[in-house]
Amino acid sequence: MDPFHADEITRFVRGTLGCQCPDDVFRSIVITHEHTPDNGAPFTRLLIGDRLLIYLLPTSATDTTPDTLAALGHDDKAHLHLVPSGEIPMALGSA
């Protein structure tokens, strides 16, 4: 990942989502585009430093349901953030 995109994603995770992860966590950023197992809703999976996992799912999708969110969040440490699409970095695509 080029440094510009890494900086953009770091600002998003820290500034928009409020993550306080140390700098070394952001040395590894892996972005994949996937589909939920329950109904195939598209989402972007962002793995940062093998420690922080973020799913970006467009709420405007007609197939976004509470069951879809539950299929992605089976972790008792999961947090739900509703973020306006204009705050999603371009490097993450049209999540």
C-alpha positions in Angstrom: 0.0 0.0 0.0 1.4 3.4 -0.9 2.2 5.7 2.0 -0.5 8.3 1.0 -3.2 5.6 1.3 -1.7 4.3 4.6 -1.7 7.9 6.0 -5.3 8.4 4.8 -6.5 5.2 6.4 -4.6 5.9 9.6 -6.3 9.3 9.9 -9.7 7.7 9.3 -9.2 5.0 11.9 -7.8 7.3 14.5 -9.7 10.5 13.7 -13.1 9.2 12.6 -13.3 6.0 14.5 -11.3 7.1 17.5 -8.8 4.3 17.7 -5.9 4.8 20.0 -3.7 2.0 18.5 0.1 2.7 18.6 1.9 3.6 15.4 3.4 0.1 14.9 -0.1 -1.4 14.4 -0.5 0.6 11.2 2.6 -0.9 9.6 0.4 -3.6 8.1 -2.9 -2.7 6.4 -4.7 -5.3 4.3 -7.9 -4.4 2.4 -10.2 -7.0 0.8 -13.6 -6.7 -0.8 -16.0 -9.5 0.3 -19.6 -10.5 0.7 -21.5 -11.5 3.8 -22.3 -15.2 4.1 -26.0 -14.7 4.9 -27.2 -12.7 1.9 -24.2 -11.8 -0.1 -24.1 -8.1 0.9 -20.9 -6.5 -0.3 -18.5 -5.0 2.3 -14.9 -4.0 2.6 -12.7 -5.8 5.2 -9.8 -3.7 6.6 -7.2 -5.6 8.8 -4.7 -3.4 10.5 -1.6 -4.9 12.1 -3.4 -8.3 12.6 -5.0 -6.6 15.6 -7.8 -4.3 14.4 -10.5 -5.6 12.1 -12.9 -3.1 10.5 -15.8 -3.9 8.2 -17.3 -1.2 6.0 -20.8 -2.0 4.9 -22.9 0.5 3.0 -26.2 1.1 4.9 -27.9 2.2 1.7 -27.7 -1.3 0.3 -31.2 -2.9 0.3 -29.7 -6.2 1.6 -28.2 -4.5 4.8 -30.3 -6.0 7.7 -29.7 -6.5 11.4 -28.9 -10.2 10.5 -26.2 -9.0 8.1 -24.6 -6.9 10.8 -24.8 -9.8 13.2 -23.1 -12.1 10.7 -20.1 -9.7 10.7 -20.0 -8.8 14.4 -19.7 -12.1 16.3 -17.2 -10.7 18.8 -18.0 -9.3 22.2 -15.5 -6.5 21.6 -17.2 -5.3 18.4 -18.3 -1.7 18.1 -20.7 -0.3 15.6 -19.9 3.1 14.0 -22.2 4.8 11.6 -20.1 7.0 9.4 -21.2 9.2 6.6 -19.9 8.0 3.2 -18.0 11.3 2.7 -15.8 10.4 5.6 -14.7 7.0 4.1 -11.2 7.3 2.5 -11.0 6.9 -1.2 -8.4 4.2 -0.8 -11.2 2.0 0.7 -13.3 2.2 -2.4 -17.0 2.5 -2.4 -17.6 0.7 0.9 
